[in-house]
């Protein structure tokens, strides 16, 4: 029976969708029931409602931020906004408007920080570096897989990491690769090859998964070409 997945799911439904009829996770296939799906969708909706309530509080706080606010208050607000932007990237439904609003609020906060930096070259360089790092991070978390991996209560268990990566799109895997160091990637590649060999012996098609595994190899080679020897 086909399940009623939503077009823009939240993180719980998204993970069920990864597992659904996917031999990379378990063989025989793991059952995803309508009851499990409904529970995931309801939990994702509750998370969405909670997010918008907290976002409203942050908007009010930012609007009331005085020009001469103390550093601790400004930093706490900025960190809260950045955390909410990351959360928004993993929520159900279209969060384009919410993310745009958060970005505008971050710009307001950063203007306060730039004013506080004055003509201090070190402080201004640190702010410039921070803005570049944030822009890159925000690009990465446009991929729901990256957000799901970074979530403090990630649903992706260690044993599900390879099935998740090998089931993702090419773009998602390339983005997720930036979360791992060379040693971690080498271990993932080894585990991936073992799992694909088992699936191939059971008669499963592994062409797409092999392509994703090659992306991991390409990323590892960027760290140190010699690391690939023997893999």
N, C-alpha and C positions, 0 to 999 in steps of 0.2 A: 504494500500500500504506500503510495506517495504521500509525503507529509506536507503540510501547509507552511513552508518556510516563508518568512517575510523578505521583501526586497532589500531592506537595509536593517539587518539584525543587530542586536546588541551582542556583547561578548559571550554570554552563555549560549544563546541560540547559535551564534557563529561557530562555537566549538562543537556543538552537536552536529551542525551541518558538515564540519570537517570529517566527523566520524561516520556519518551516514553512508552506508554501502561502500565504505572505503576499506579495502583489504590491507592497506598499509597500517592501520591501527590494530586490527585483530583478524585472525582467520581461524575459524569461521567468523563471518562478519558480526560485529557488535550490533545489537538491536537498539534502535532509537524509536521509542514509542511515542504516540501522540500525547500521552500524559507527561512524558519527560519534556517534550517540546513546549507544551503549554506552560509548564512550570518555569521553564527557562525564559519564555517570552514575558511572563508575568513579573519575574524577578528583574529582567532587563527594563521593563516599564517602570517599576518602582525605583530603580536606580536613576532612570532618566528624570523622574519627577523630583527626586531628592537633589539631583544636580542643578536643576533650574531654580529650585528654592534657594540653594546656597549661592548660585550665581547672582540672583537678585540682591542678596546681601552684599556681595562683593562690589556690584555696580554702585550701590548706595555708599559703601565705604570709600570707593575711589572718587565718587562725585564730591564727597565731603573732605577729601584729603587737602589739608592746608598747604600753601606754597612752601612753608618752612617746617614741614613735618619732620619729626626726628627720624634718624636713619633706620632704627629698628622697626618702626611702623611701616616705613616705605618698603623695606626688604621683605617683611612678612607679607605685605599685600602683593608684592611682585611674585613671590614664591607661590602664594595661593592662586594667583591668576595663571601662572605657568602650569601648575598642577591641574587646574580646571581645563585648560586648553588640551592637555594630554588626555584627560578623562573624556572630553567632548569628542575626541577623535575615535574613541572606541564605543560610543553610545549608539543606541538604536536610532533610526530615523535620520533625517538630514539635519546636521548640526552646523551648516555653513554660516547661518546668521549668528549663532552663538559664538562660534570661533572668531568671526569678524569682530564682534563686540568685545571679546576678550583681548584681541590684538590691539584694538583701539585703547582699551584701558591700560594695557602694558605700555603703550606709547606715552600715555599721560604720566605714568609712574616713572618711566625712563627720563622724561623731560625734567622731572624733579631731581633725579639723580645726576643728570648732566649739569644742572644748575649748581648742585652741591659740589660737583667736581671742580667747578671753576676753571682756572688755568693750570691746574695740576696735571702735568703730562702723564704721570704714572696712572693716576685715577682715570684719566680720559682714555688711556690705552686699555686699561682693564675693562672699562665700559664698552669700548669698541670690540674687544675680543669676546665679551659676553654676548653682545648682540649677534655677532657672526655665529657663535656656537648655538645660540637659541634658534636662529634661522635654520641652521642645518638640522637641529633636533626636530623642529616643527616639520621639516620636509620628511624626515624619516617616519614620524608618527602619523603622517597622512595614510600610511599603510596600516590597516587594522591589525595585521599580524604582529607588527612591531609593538603596538599598544598592548596587545594581549600578552606578549612575552614580558613586557615591562611592568605590567600591573602588579601591585603589591600582593594581591591574592590571585595570581595567575591560575587559570584553569588548566593550563598546559603542563601536565606532569612531566618530570624528567624522562620517563619512558615513552612519552608521547612527542618528544621534541623532534625526533627524526621523522616520524609519520607526518607531523604537522608541516615541517619544512618541505618535505618531498611532495606534499599535496597542494602546496601554495602556488601562486602564480610566479612567473619568472621575476617580475618586478618586486614582489613581496620578499622573495628569497634573497635577492640582491640587497635589499634594504636591511633585512634581518641579519645578514652576514656581518654587518658593522657592529653588532652587539657581542660578537665572539672574538676571542684572541686566537692566535695560531694553534696553540695546544688544544683548545676546545674544538676548533674546526677540524683538526686532524682526527680527533676522537669521533666526532659526528660522522665524518666521511667513512671511517672504519665501520662504525655501527650501521651506517646506511648501506654499505656494500654487502654486509652480512645479511641484512634484512631483505634486500632485493634479491640476493641469491636464493634465499628461502622461498620467496614468493615465486620466483621463476621456476623453481623445482616443482611448485604446486600448480603450475600452469597459468599463473596470473600475468597479465600484461604489465610491463614495468617501463615502457618507453618514456613516458612523461616523467616518471620519478627519476629515471636515469639522467634526464636533462637537468633536473633540479640538482641532482648530486654533482653534476659537472659544474654548476654555478658555484657550489661550495668549494670545489677543487680550484676553480679560477681565483676565488677570493683568497684561499690559502696560499696560492702561488704568489700573490701580491705581497704577502708577509715575508716569505722566504722560500724561493724555488726549491731548495734542497729538502725542505720539510716534506715534499711530495714523494721523495724517494721511498719506494717500498709500499706505497699506498695504491 
